[in-house]
Amino acid sequence: RCLAVMKKAQVYQQAIYVLNKAETEHPLTAVTNDVKSLEVSDEEYDGYIYSRTVDDDDDEDGLFAVHSQIKWKERGKDSIEDVVCYVMCLEDVKK
């Protein structure tokens, strides 16, 4: 069991490394007037799939939820790590 825990921790650590690498290549600071330009379609990094989606601003306050996901297969099962952050875009606030 100890080896299984160590293997799971190793795979998770690799997933976090890939997530950080992808976030470095696609920084959130590169915001133009279109927040949707932050979205990233599935990109593969060493067997892991990275993607980023931006939720719609339903309440029109200029605050957008950005989901960065890393997906991988582990023992034939899909695993996902989802990190959520928020981006404020004042140009999209309706007066």
PyMOL commands that set and color helices and strands:
alter all, ss='L'
color gray80, all
select helices_A, chain A and resi 2-25+35-38+90-92
alter helices_A, ss='H'
color red, helices_A
select strands_A, chain A and resi 40-45+48-54+63-74+77-88
alter strands_A, ss='S'
color yellow, strands_A
deselect
rebuild
show_as cartoon
